[in-house]
Amino acid sequence: MVLDETDVEILKTLTVDARLSSRQIAKQCNISIGTVLSRIKKMEKEGIIRGYSALLDQEKLGYELTVVCDITVSKGRLLEVENEIARLPNVCCVYDVTGLVDAIIIAKFKSREELSKFTKRMLSIPHVERTNTHVVLTTIKEDFRII
């Protein structure tokens, strides 16, 4: 599906506040309610809009530690390992990357103890050769709403 300016405006409006009614979106985008409804339905069907959720302040929920973990995997088992890591509860992102490492994981923890258990769990996964964990000291920006 190719997005036009109207689709992009609808998406921008939704990323600011997904609780807006179709009437409010139509008013903000200067289009009809029917256009909003049909465009949103089409973007949901195409998988462009995958769901709706609240943006949470992870630190206020107690997740004060954010880590970026590089992983090296052996024996061509990268996707298998990545899928297993993706199922771990503290994992936010799993990226299959180019470069010196095979994957990059972003995860959040409430304590060093949780982080320690997570690291040991990752190292126990078959075919994980090595990990290198970076603890984030300060988050300057963390926002996946790029449209």
N, C-alpha and C positions, 0 to 999 in steps of 0.2 A: 504494500500500500504506500502510495506517495502522499505525503502530507502537504496540504496547501496552507496558506496564511491563516485561514479560519481554524483549521485543525490545531495549528500551533498556538493560536490565541486561546482556544479552549483548554489546551494542555497547560499553558502558562497559568491560566486562571485556576485550574484544578490543583496545580502544584502549590499555589499560594494557600488555597483553602478548599479542600475536597468536600467540605460539608455544605458548600453553596448549593442552592436549588438550581434547577435548570433555568428557571425564570431569572435568577440573579446572574447566572453565567451569561445568559442571552443579553441581559441589559449591559453587563460589563463589556461584552464582545461586540455589542451593537448588531446582533443577529436575532433571528426568530428562535422561539423555544423549540419548534419542530426541528430546526437545523441543529441545535445543540443536542437534542435527544438522538437524532439519527446519527450524527457524527460520533458521539460518545459510544453509542451501541456498536457502530462499525469498528471504532478503535479498540473496544473491548473484544469483539469477535476476532480481530486481527492479532490480538495479543499485545498491542501497543500499550494499552491500559491493562495492567495485570491484576490490579486490585486497589483498594483504598485503605490507608492506614494513618494513624496519628504519628506525628514526629515527637519522639520522646527525648528528654534530656537524660542521657545515660548516667552521667555523673550524679545527678540528683537521685537517681535510682540506686546509687551505690557502686556503679561500675567505674571506679576511679582509675583503673589500669587499662590502658590500651596497648596492645603489642602488634608489631608487624613481624611476622616470622617467615624467614626464607627456608625452603625445604628442598633437599636434594633426594631424588628417588632413583632406585636402581632397577634393572631388569625389565624395563618397558612397562612398568605397572603404574604409571603416573595417574591415569584417570581413575583407576581402582582406588589408589591411595587418596586422591583428591576427594572422591565421593565419600570415602569413610571419614575423612577430616570434616567435610561439610556437614555431616550429621552430628558432630560434637556440639553441645549446647552453647558454648560461649563464642562460637565462630560466627563472624559477621560476613566475611568475604573470603572466597577462595579463588585465586587467579592462577591460571596456567600461563606461564610467562617465558619469554626468551631471555637469554643471558647466561650468567654463571650458575643460576639456580633453576629449579624446575617449576616451583610454585611459590606463591606468596600468600600468606594467610593473615587476615586481620581478625583479632579477637579482643574481647573485653572481659575484665575480671574485677571482682569485688575485693580480692585480697591476693597477696603474694602466694599464699598457700594454694588458692585456686589455680594461679598461674603455674606453680610448680607441678601440681597434679596434671595439668593440661600438657605441659612440656614432656613430662615422663610418659604420658599416654601416647603422645605423638611419636616419641622415640621407640615405643613398643610396637608400633604398627609395622608389620612386615614390609620390607623394601624401602623404608625410610632410612636413608644412609646418614643424613646429617640435618640438623636444624641450626639456625642462627636467629635468635630472638632479639628484637630491638624494642625497648620499652619507650613509649612516647612520653616525653616530658611535658610538652605543651601542645595543645591542639589549637592551631590557628584557624583552620576551616575544616569542617566536616559536614558536607551537604551534597547529596547525590541528585538534587534537583537542578539539572543543568539546562533545561529548556527555557 
